[in-house]
Amino acid sequence: MSDFAVIWDWLAFAIRWTHVVTAICWIGSSFYFVALDLGLQKAPGLPKGAHGEEWQVHGGGFYHIQKYLVAPERMPEHLIWFKWESYMTWISGAALLMVTYWAGSELFLIDPTKMELAPWQAIAISAGSLSIGWLVYTNLCKSKLGETPTLLMLLLFALLMVMGWAYNQVFTGRATMLHLGAFTATIMTANVFFVIMPNQRIVVADLKAGRPADPKYGKIAKLRSTHNNYLTLPVVFLMLSNHYPLAFASEYNWVIAGLIFLMGVTIRHFFNTMHARKGKPWWTWAVTVILFIITMWISTAPMLRETVEESEARILTPTQQAMVDAPGWDAAYGAVMGRCSMCHAREPGYDGIHTAPKGILLETPDDITRAAREIYIQAGVTNAMPPANVSFMEPQERQAIVDWYRSLPRTVAMN
C-alpha cells in the first residue's frame, strides 16, 4: 500500500500538470479571440460579408485576419475548431477532483464540524451539484433575460454567491473554493459544448447545403463566449486558492469568492475596453485594489472553528480507529506531535506562521488520522515536511511514520 500511495500521488501530479497545460491553452485562445474581436476595424475593400479586419505581427511574420459575422460565401476546406482546449481542461479538472477530493474525501472534502457525511454521500453532493449551475444558467439565457446581458450577469453572480454559501455549509473551506471553481468551469465548458459548437455546426451545415445562414446563432454564441471571458480570472483564482489558507480557511470564504468574481469583471472590463479602442478606464484598477483590500481584511476576521478539546472528544470513524490501533501508532503520533504540530495547529506556535499550512491541523488523533496519507508522503517517504527540517525531525522519526503507514490494512490505507 505504500507503493500505491506513491503511485497515487504521482497520478495526481500528472493530472494536475495536464489540467494546467490545457487550461493555459483554453484561456490563451479565449483571451486572444475576445481581444481580436473587439479590435477589428472596418476598412475599404473588405470581401463581401466581412465585418472587419486586423493586421498582427508575431514570430517574425505578419498576419491578416478578417471576420465574417455569419460566414464567407464559400466555406474553406480546412477549418480549425477551437474546442478541445475547453473539453480537456474540464475532463482533466474532473479527474483531479476525483483523485484528490473524492479519493481523499475524509481529509479534503468532509468537514464533520459542519455536516456528518459518509464518503459516498459527500461524493454524491459534489458530483450532483456541478450540474445545477448549468441548468439554471442556460434556462436564464434562453429566456427573455438573454436580451439584457447586464441583468443576466447579475443573476449569475447571485447564483454563484448562493452556491458558495451552500458549499461552505457542507464541505471543508478548501473544498468549498475548489467546488465553486469547478461549478463555474462546468458552466463555461457546457457553454462551449452545448451552445457555441452546435451553433457553429448549424451555420457550417447551412453554408455547405447552399442555404443562407441565420446570424442569430453567431449572436447567441458570442453572448456565451463573453460570459466565459468574464468568468475566467475568478476560476483561476479559485483553483489556486487551495494553496492559501487565508483564502479558503475562513467561514467567509464564499464572500471572498464573491469579491474575486467582481475583481474578474473589473479587470476584464479594462482590457476589453482597451482592446475595443474605447480608451483605458483606469478607474477599474482603483476598484480592483479596493476590492482586494476588503478581501484581505475579511480573510483575517475571527473564525468559528473546532477547538482541540472538541476534536479530541470526537468519536473516531472505523477507518480512523483502525489507524490508531495499527502497530507503530504511538511512535508515529509522537513524531508528528513533536515535529509538526507547532505549525499545523489551531493557534500555531512557530514564529512567522499565523495559519496552519494549507489549513491542515495535526494536534489530535482525529486530525492526524485524517491526514495520514499526506503525512506519509510529505514527512515519511520524502523530507518535504517540515520545510528545511526546521523542527529537526530525526531519520528514525520519519521511519516510524513510514513503518506505521505501511502496517495499515489495504482497505484502511486506501481511504
JODACOR-V752060 format. One line per field, one symbol per residue. ss: DSSP state (~ for helix, > for strand, _ for the rest). burial: # if it has 16 or more other ideal C-beta (glycine too) atoms within 10 Angstrom, else .. A space follows every 50 residues. Layout:
BEGIN
ss->???
burial->???
END
This chain:
BEGIN
ss->_~~~~~~~~~~~~~~~~~~~~~~~~~~~~~~~~~~~~~~_>________> >>>>>>>>__>>>>>>>>_______________~~~~~~~~~~~~~~~~~ ~~__~~~~~>________~~~~~~~~~~~~~~~~~~~~~~~~_~~~~_~~ ~~~~~~~~~~~~~~~~~~~~>_~~~~~~~~~~~~~~~~~~~~~~~~~~~~ ~~~~~~~~_______~~~~~~~~~~~~~~~~~~~~~~~~~~~~_~~~~__ __~~~~~~~~~~~~~~~~~~~~~~~_______~~~~~~~~~~~~~~~~~_ _______~~~~~~____~~~~~~~~___~~~~~~~~~~~___________ ______~~~_____~~~~~~_~~~~~~~~~~_____~~~_____~~~~~~ ~~~~~~___~~~~__
burial->##..#..##..#..##.##..##.###..##..##.##.#.........# .###.............#.##..........##.##.##########.## ############.#..#.#..##.##..##..##.###.##....#.... .##..#..###.######.#######################..###.## ..#..##.....#...##.##.#################.##.####### .#####################..#.....#..#..##..#...#...#. ....##....#..#.##.##.##..#.##.###.##..########.#.. ....###########################...##....#.#...##.# ########...##.#
END
